[in-house]
Structures are given as C-alpha cells and as structure tokens.
Amino acid sequence: MGIEMNIDQQSGEADTIQRCLNGDADAYSILVDRYKKMVYNVAYRMLGDGDAAKDISQESFIAAYGGLKTFKKEAKFSSWLYSIVLNKCRDYLRQVKENIPIDDISDIKPCSGISPEQCASDHQSKDMLQQALDALSAEYREVLVLKHIEELDYQEISAITGTSVAALKVRAHRGREMLKKILEKSGVTHG
C-alpha cells in the first residue's frame, strides 16, 4: 500500500514541490491527487470514522501546504505527510477521548463478483478489525496501520514517528498480540 516511486517520479515530485514554493498553488493539486488515498486510509484506520478521516485528510493537506517551506528536500515527501496525518489523528483522538464508532452500515459499498453472504461476511470482518484497531492505544494502532496496512518498512516508520526501529518492532509485536486477543474475544478465529 505504501507509495513507491522511481527516481523520475521523485525528481518530478521535487519539481512539483518547488513550483508550490514558488507560488504555483495549482501544482499542489498534483501532490494531493497522488497522496489523497494514502492519507485517507491512514486517517480512517487511525480513527475508524469515515467523516472524521475526510476532515483529518483535508486538515493534513492544508497543514502540509502551509508547512511546505519547512519540508526538507532530502526527506521523502510521503514520510513527512504521514507524520502530519498521524499528528492530526493524535490531536483528534485527544480531543474526543473516547472510542470512535465505526461507520454506519449505509457507508458500505456493494461487493462485486461474490455472493451476498460472502460480501456480508467480508464487511463484518472489516468492521471487526476496525473495532479491534479502535480498541488499541494510538501508539500500537499507528505502527500496525503503517506496517501492515500501508506496508511501510520499519526505517520509514521510524522516520515518520521519531521512534526507534527496536521500539517499533516491540510495539508491532505487542500490538499484534493485543489485536489477536481482542479479535478472539469478539469470536473471530485466527485461521
């Protein structure tokens, strides 16, 4: 899931960032288009609420645009953006100070190519996973979302969170164990 780019894309991204810094506000839409899905997915997995994830996504892009002059060009833009999204999610969770409910069933999209029973089962499994993620503290949820959903390596997660690789590995292990216990309590068997 993580954003992988080749050298040409990275130099093109650097050019786009420079255009933004030179006052070309329209160039920022290129970055938004490239990263909007990633930003939303991280926010959704951290918050478990589609509307809140949309708001946090928008706030993150606004903050990134406003802070673009502080972006270090030798860093990866995606890593910098991940850190902004995570900080916005942390702030939101601190303000709410309660578990965020999962989206209403009306937000479920129809499945194609599988039976209605399988579709319902898939949605139920996703809902249970999101509820289990919601039950974890933010530090465990962050590393699990970035490692197992966004498929980032520990080095990049370390750069994003400012946490050592060793600590991240411990958090990931503990988080997976907690997640497993929560899912087992919910009646989800590991198979």
N, C-alpha and C positions, 0 to 999 in steps of 0.2 A: 504494500500500500504506500510506503514511503515514496517520496518524489525522487526519482533517479534521473540525472541529467548527464549528457555528454559534455565535452569541452566546448563545442559550438553553442549549445544551449546556455551553458554557464556564462560564456562571454556575451551572448545576446542578452542574458539577464542583467549582467553588469552594465551593458549599454542602456538597457531599459531603466535601470535604477539611476544611472547618470542623467538620463533625459528627465526623469522625475525631479532630480535635484536641481536641474537647470530650469525648472518651472513648467515643464510639459506635464500638466495634470492628467491628460488623456493617456499618457504612457503607463500610468499606474493601473489602468484597467487591464492591461496585459498581465500584470502580476496578480491582480485579483482573479482573473479568469483562470490562471494557471493553478492557483492555490486555494480557491474557494471550497472545493470539495474536501480537501485535506483539513482545512480549518474547521469546517462544519463538522466533519466526522470526529475530530478530536474533541470539540466542544460538546457534541452530542454524547459521546462516550463518557466524558467527564461529568456531565450534568444530568443526562438521562431525560432531557426535556427538549423537544424539537424547537419550540418557540424560544426558549432561553438560548439554545445553541445558535439560532439565527441571530438573536440580539448580540450574543458574545462574538459571533463571527464578524458582524458589522463593526462592533466596537474595536475588535482586534485590527481590522483593516484600517480603520480610522487612526488608531494609535500608531500602527506601523507607518502610515503615510506621514503622520505628524513627527514621528521619530526617525524618519529615513536618513536624516542628516547625521544621526548617531550610529548608523549601521556601519560596521567595519567591513570594508570591501573584501578583506581576505577571508571572512567568515562566509558560511553558507546562508543565503537568504532564508531558506526553508527552516533551518535551525533557529535563526533569530525570530522568525514568525511563530514557530512552535512555542518558543519561550513566552512570547507576548500572549498567545492564546491561553497557555497554561496559567499565566499570571491573572488574566481576566477571569478564568474559571475559578481560580482560588479566591479572588475577590468576591465573586458572585456567591460562592459557597459560604464564605464567611458572613456575608450579608444575610443569606437565607437561614443558615444554621439549623437546617432540618433536611431530611431526605427529600430529594426532588422526585416527584412521581413520574412514572414513565408516560409516554404519550398516550392519548386516548386511542381507543380502537379505531376511531374514524380516520386516523392518520395512516393506517396500514394500507399498503399498496397491494393490489391483486397480484397473485403469482401466475406466471405463465408456464405452460408445459408440464405441470404436475397436478396431481389430484387435489381437490379442495381439502381433503383430510391431511395430506402431506403439507399443503400450504399453511393450514391452521397450526399444524404441529411445528413447522419452521418458525412461524411468528411467535408461538408460545415459547419456544426455546430461546429465541432472541430476546423476548421480554424477560424471561427468567434470568438470562445472562446479564441484561441491563440492570435488573433489580439487584442481582448479586454484586455487580460493579458498584452500584449506588451505595451498597452497604459497607463497602471498603472505605477506609480513610483516603483522603486525596493523595497522599504520598504513595500508597500502594496502587491506587487506581491509575495515577499518572504513568508509572513505569509499565504497568500491564497494557495500557492503551498504546503507549508509544512502542513498546517492544513487540507485542503480539497482534495488535490490530493495525498499527501504522508500519510495522515491520522494520523499525529502525534498529541499528546496532547500538551496543552499549556506549560506544565512544560518542556517538552523536547525541544520545540521550543525556550523557554526562555534560556535553557542551550546552545542551538546552536547559537542563535543570540545575547545573552547578553542583551536582552530586558526584562523588567518586564512582568509578565503574564497579569497584568492590561493593560499595554500599547499594548500588543499583541492583546488582546480582542478588544480594541478600533480600532486598525488598521484593524483587521479582519472584524469588523462591517462596518467600513468606506470603506474598500476595496470591500466588497460585494456590498455595495450601489453604489459605482463608477462603478463597473463591470456591475451591473444591468442597470445603465443609459447608459453606452457605448453600451451594447447589445441591449437595446431598441432603441437607435439611429440607430443601424445597421439593425433594423427591426426584431430582434429576440424577440418574445414574451415569457413571463415567464409563464409556464404552468405546 
